[in-house]
Amino acid sequence: MPGPPPSADAPAQQTDPCAGIDEAVAGLDDLEQVPLAEHVERFDAVHTELTVALSSIDKV
């Protein structure tokens, strides 16, 4: 159930769409030393960060 709309005097949340991308991509730097079974988890983390960044650009 959705909550009430944010109040006008509540501070606007400022998020940088690129904030988590560099950190997520850095998780791929040592991929060749990581067991193959862990690759999917790392790629999923990057995909999630990219999805969040892209969806926040247009406030979708």
C-alpha positions, 0 to 999 in steps of 0.5 A: 500500500503506497504511503502518503505523498512527501510533504512540501517541507521535506528536503528533496532527495538528491541522488547522483545517478553515477554514484554507484556505477564506478564502485560496481564496475570496480568489482569487475577489475579482478574478475579473472581471479574470481571463481567462475561461479561468482561472475554472475553475481558481479555482473548482476551488481553492475547491471543493477547499478546501471539500471538504477542510474538510467531510470533515475535520469528521467525520474522514471 
